[in-house]
Amino acid sequence: MKIYHFGAEDAPVLLLLPGTCCHWKSNFGAVIPLLADSFRVLCVSYNGFDETEQTEFPTMLEETEKIEAYLKTHCGGHIRAAYGCSLGGSFVGLLAARQNIHMDYGILGSSDLDQASPLTASLQTDFLLPLIYPVVRDGKIKAKFLQKRLDKCAKESGDYVKAFLKMFGDARPYVTMQSCKNQFYSDLITPLPDKIHVPGTEIHIFYALKMGAKYRARYQQHFAHPVLHEQNLQHEELLACHPEQWAHLVKSIAL
């Protein structure tokens, strides 16, 4: 795992956590310059997904422990805020629930927070991995039916599908299928407690309404007092398509 840092050393710390199988720069490259004037930005590059290392992603809990260890060593165990893109929101929830470090604000970016039994998670992983991994490895979709479906969605959604795929990153042959499998599977089976409440920590969620009404109940299930920022958008559309608005909202919360 690598942590890339930007901005002044004495500025409030903002931790950025990428989404499923994503490259840190593809997720956050457009917004880091918009944040580094106000924060000391720390961007996580997960094990198995950084081109400078020969590693594999272990499990959500093991990666969480590594993040906690880094923050204890380099930030005294206290940061101003953490933003989790999609899967990164699971890390934000785990960091809050475990209370091994303290963050003043935890922000989830329209995360789905899906959880499943080991059997169901294994079946889902085995089904989706052959579709997802070629996109990660080669930077393009190999399944014709999936490409046709995305082409149809692109016509209906404008720039969103193109921007969302760009967030995955270009071809990354150094990422192994096992890393993708471990990340996807362990996210599904790693439980997030209900009604998480940590004194001194506010949980904010960028609630993309087009994902569906069930997510409101899910956010309220896992967090005792979440602040929902409702947006008539799709999953991570604010970050992918409107980086300036995204950065403004993050600053309005954490500054």
N, C-alpha and C positions, 0 to 999 in steps of 0.2 A: 504494500500500500504506500502510495506517495501522497503528500500534501503540498499543493502549490499555493504560494502566498503572494498577495498583492496589497498595495496600499501602505500607509504609515504604520510602523511598528507599535506606536502608542495609541492607535485608533481603536474603537470598539471592535471586537472580533465578530465576524459573520462567517459561519460555516456553511458551505454549499455542498450538498450531497446529490450526486447524479441519479438518474433513473435506471431502469432495468437494462443491462447490457450496453449502456451508453458510455461514450467517451466524455470525460469531464469538459473538454474544450468545446465539443459540439453542443453540450447542454448549456454551458454558461459563458462561452467565449464572447457573446454579444453583450452580455450584461455586466461582466466583471469591470470594464472601464466605467460603467455608470455607477458602480458601487464603491470603487477603490478610492474615490475622493472623500468618502465619509467613513469607511470601514477598513479594518485590516481583514481582507478577504482570504479565507482559507478554503481551498477547493480540494475535496477528496477525490483521489483516483484509486478506485478499489483494486485489491489484489486480483490479478488475472486480466485486468482491463487497462493496464498502463504499458505503453510500448517500451519503456525503459527498464522493465523488470521481466523476469521469467518466473512468474508465479501463477497460481490458480486461486480462484475465489474459494474460500473455505465454506463457512456458514454465516448466516446473518449475525448470530451471537458472537462468533469469533471475530468478525470484522468490527462489530460494535465495540468489543473489548479493546481492539487496536486503536480505534478512534478515541476512546476514553483515555487510554494510556498516553496518546499524543497530546490531548488537551490538558491532561494533568501536568505533563512535563513542560509544555510550551505556553500554556495559558493559565496556569495555576488552577485548572479545573473549573474555570468560570468563563463563560462567553456571553456576549450580548444576545446573539440570536443564531439559529440554525434554520436553513431552508432545505427541505427535501423535495426534490423533483420526483414525482411518481413513487417508485420504489424507495427513493430517498426519504419519503415521508414515514416509511416504516422505521427507518433508522432514527428519525426525530422522535417518534413515539417510544422506541426502545430506550433512547438516551434519557428521555423524560422519566419513564417508568422506573428505570434502574437506579436513578439518582446518584450515580457515581461521579457525575459532573453536574454543574448547574448552568442552565441557560435562562436568561431573562425572558426570551421569546422563542417559542418553537413554531415554525411555519411549515405547513404541509401543502404541497402544490397539487391539489385535486387528486391525491393518492386514492387508490381503490381499497387498500387495506384488506384485500382478499385473504381468507384463511381457509384451510381445508385439512381433512384427515390425511395421514401419510399415503393411504391407498389412492384417494382422489387426487392428491397433489402429484403423485407419481404418474397417474394416467394423464393428467393435464400436461405435465412436463413432457412426457413421451410423445404426446400429440403435437404440441406447439413447437418443440425444439427444432424439428426438421424444417419448420417454416421460418423460424426466427434466426437460426444460426447462419444460414447462407447470406442473410442480409448483413450480419455482423462481420462475417469472414470476407465476403466479396463486395460488400457495399451495394448489392442489388438483389432484387427479388427473383428467385428461380421458379417458384410455383406459378404456373400460368393462371390458374383460377384465382389465386390471391392477387396477382397483378391486375387481372380484369376487375376484380372487386375494388381494388384501390383506385383504378382509373375511374370507375363509376363514382366512388366517393369523392375523388378529386374534383370532378365536374360539379358535384353538389356542394362541396365545401370550400371552393376557391383555393386559396393558398395554404390552407391548414394542413392537408395531407402531405404536401411537399415539404413544408416547414417541419412537420412532425418527424418525417423520415430523416430529414437533415440532422435532427437532434441525435440520432443514433450514431452518426459519424461516418466517415469514409471507410473503405475496406480496411479491415484489421485482422490480417492473417495470423497475428501473434495471439489472438484470443482463442482459447481452446473451447471445444464443445462442452467439456467437463465444467469449465468455469461458468458458462451460461446455464448449464443444468443445475449446478450447485446453487447459483444465485436465485434462479426462478423457483426451484423446489424448496429451498430453505426459507424463502420469504413466505411461501404458502403455509408451511408447517410451524413457523415460529410464532407462538401466541403473543398477542398484544393484550395486556390487561384491560379490563373495563374500568370506566370512570377514573381514569388517571387524573390525579390532582396533586400538584407539587406547589407548595407555598412559594410565591415569588416568581413563578413561571406562568406566562400566558401562552395559551395555544391558539394559534390563528390558522384558519384553513381557507385556501382559495377554492371555493366550492363551485366547480364548473357544472352549472345546472343541466346542461345537455347530456351529462353522464347518467342522469336519472335521479329520481326522488329517493331511492333506497340509500344513497350515500349520506344523505342528511342524518338518517337514523343511525347509520354506521358510525359517523363521526361523533354523534352524541352518545353512542354506546361506549366508545373507547375513551372519551375525554369528558371530564365532569363539567367543564364550563368552556367549551370551544367558542371562539369568535369566528363566525362564518362570514366570509366575504363573498357574497353571491355574485356570480358573473354568468351572463347568458352565453357561455362559451363551451367548447369541448375540452377534453382532457389535456391539460397543460397548454392550451391554446394561448393563454395570456403570455406565458414565457416564450413560446415558439414564434408567435406572430406579432406581439406587441411588447418588445423588450423595454421600451421607455416607460410604458404604463406599469409594467411589472416592477421595474426598479423603483418607481415612484411609490408604489404601494408598499413594497418592502421597507423603504425608508420611512414612510409614514407610520409604520408599526414600530420599528426598532430604533428610531432616533428620538 
